């Protein structure tokens, strides 16, 4: 580790054996310039190392994007289920409201019918009063004031 750190220091990096250890264990990320210089230190082809790093970074980015897409899909499906349930409840409430509206119409019609009956009863009562006056019926005794026969 110390030998690799020394070679990297010769190339201008401030590496120690701890830096090498942290990179090996994944506790520290490798910068692109460091990757190129590291490839040179270990005798690897820098172009293929960089290419592999780019491919690896692209794979990580694609994996993250895919993970986000899966989460978004799950969220969308949950939202869709909630929306469908809400629409079903709304449809039921709408049906109940329609039924209530119909009941209100029926009740309203019955009230109108009762009002008409009351008006007719008032008219009948008025006619009976007129008839009673014409026949001179005493209201207190309910007897005829005179005998029409």
C-alpha positions as CSV (number, residue, x, y, z in Angstrom):
1,X,0.0,0.0,0.0
2,X,2.8,2.4,0.9
3,X,4.5,1.8,-2.4
4,X,1.4,2.6,-4.4
5,X,0.8,5.7,-2.3
6,X,4.4,6.8,-2.9
7,X,4.0,6.3,-6.7
8,X,0.8,8.4,-6.6
9,X,2.5,11.1,-4.6
10,X,5.2,11.1,-7.3
11,X,2.4,11.9,-9.8
12,X,1.2,14.8,-7.6
13,X,-1.5,13.3,-5.5
14,X,-1.5,13.6,-1.7
15,X,-1.9,9.9,-1.1
16,X,-1.0,7.8,2.0
17,X,-1.5,4.2,2.7
18,X,-4.7,5.1,4.4
19,X,-5.9,6.7,1.2
20,X,-5.2,3.5,-0.6
21,X,-7.0,1.5,2.0
22,X,-10.0,3.8,1.9
23,X,-10.2,3.5,-1.8
24,X,-9.9,-0.3,-1.7
25,X,-12.7,-0.6,0.9
26,X,-15.0,1.9,-0.9
27,X,-14.8,4.5,1.9
28,X,-13.3,7.0,-0.6
29,X,-14.2,7.4,-4.2
30,X,-11.6,7.6,-6.9
31,X,-11.4,10.7,-9.0
32,X,-11.0,10.4,-12.8
33,X,-7.4,11.9,-12.8
34,X,-6.5,9.5,-9.9
35,X,-7.9,6.6,-11.9
36,X,-5.8,7.4,-14.9
37,X,-2.7,7.9,-12.8
38,X,-3.4,4.7,-10.8
39,X,-3.7,2.7,-14.0
40,X,-0.3,4.0,-15.0
41,X,1.2,3.1,-11.6
42,X,0.0,-0.5,-11.8
43,X,0.8,-0.9,-15.5
44,X,-2.8,-1.0,-16.8
45,X,-4.1,0.6,-19.9
46,X,-5.4,4.0,-18.8
47,X,-7.9,4.2,-21.7
48,X,-9.5,0.8,-20.7
49,X,-9.6,1.8,-17.0
50,X,-11.3,5.1,-17.9
51,X,-13.7,3.3,-20.2
52,X,-14.6,0.8,-17.5
53,X,-15.1,3.6,-15.0
54,X,-17.4,5.4,-17.4
55,X,-19.3,2.2,-18.1
56,X,-19.5,1.5,-14.4
57,X,-20.7,5.1,-13.6
58,X,-23.3,4.8,-16.4
59,X,-24.4,1.5,-15.0
60,X,-24.8,3.1,-11.5
61,X,-26.7,6.0,-13.0
62,X,-28.9,3.7,-15.0
63,X,-29.5,1.6,-11.8
64,X,-30.5,4.7,-9.9
65,X,-32.8,5.9,-12.7
66,X,-34.4,2.4,-12.8
67,X,-34.9,2.4,-9.1
68,X,-36.5,5.8,-9.3
69,X,-38.7,4.7,-12.1
70,X,-39.8,1.6,-10.1
71,X,-40.6,3.9,-7.1
72,X,-42.5,6.3,-9.4
73,X,-44.5,3.4,-10.9
74,X,-45.4,2.1,-7.4
75,X,-46.4,5.6,-6.3
76,X,-48.4,6.0,-9.5
77,X,-50.2,2.7,-9.0
78,X,-51.0,3.6,-5.4
79,X,-52.3,7.0,-6.5
80,X,-54.4,5.3,-9.2
81,X,-55.9,2.9,-6.7
82,X,-56.7,5.8,-4.4
83,X,-58.3,7.7,-7.4
84,X,-60.3,4.7,-8.4
85,X,-61.6,4.2,-4.9
86,X,-62.4,7.9,-4.6
87,X,-64.3,7.8,-7.9
88,X,-66.3,4.8,-6.8
89,X,-67.2,6.5,-3.5
90,X,-68.1,9.6,-5.5
91,X,-70.3,7.6,-7.8
92,X,-72.1,6.0,-4.9
93,X,-72.6,9.4,-3.2
94,X,-73.9,10.7,-6.5
95,X,-76.3,7.8,-6.8
96,X,-77.4,8.5,-3.2
97,X,-77.8,12.2,-3.9
98,X,-79.9,11.4,-7.0
99,X,-82.1,9.1,-4.8
100,X,-82.3,11.9,-2.3
101,X,-83.2,14.4,-5.0
102,X,-85.9,12.0,-6.2
103,X,-87.2,11.6,-2.6
104,X,-87.2,15.4,-2.2
105,X,-89.2,15.7,-5.4
106,X,-91.7,13.1,-4.1
107,X,-91.9,14.9,-0.8
108,X,-92.3,18.2,-2.5
109,X,-95.1,16.9,-4.7
110,X,-96.9,15.5,-1.6
111,X,-96.6,18.8,0.1
112,X,-98.0,20.5,-2.9
113,X,-100.8,18.0,-3.0
114,X,-101.5,18.6,0.7
115,X,-101.6,22.3,0.1
116,X,-104.1,21.8,-2.7
117,X,-106.2,19.6,-0.5
118,X,-106.1,22.3,2.3
119,X,-107.2,24.9,-0.2
120,X,-110.0,22.7,-1.3
121,X,-111.0,22.1,2.3
122,X,-111.0,25.9,2.9
123,X,-113.1,26.4,-0.1
124,X,-115.5,23.7,1.1
125,X,-115.6,25.3,4.6
126,X,-116.3,28.7,3.0
127,X,-119.2,27.2,0.9
128,X,-120.5,25.5,4.0
129,X,-120.4,28.8,5.9
130,X,-122.3,30.5,3.0
131,X,-124.8,27.7,3.0
132,X,-125.2,27.9,6.8
133,X,-125.8,31.7,6.4
134,X,-128.3,31.1,3.7
135,X,-130.1,28.5,5.7
136,X,-129.7,30.7,8.8
137,X,-128.1,28.0,10.9
138,X,-127.4,29.1,14.4
139,X,-123.7,28.4,14.9
140,X,-124.0,27.9,18.6
141,X,-126.9,25.5,18.6
142,X,-126.5,24.0,15.2
143,X,-130.2,24.3,14.6
144,X,-132.1,26.1,11.9
145,X,-133.3,29.5,12.8
146,X,-136.4,28.8,10.7
147,X,-138.0,25.8,9.1
148,X,-137.6,26.0,5.4
149,X,-140.3,23.3,4.9
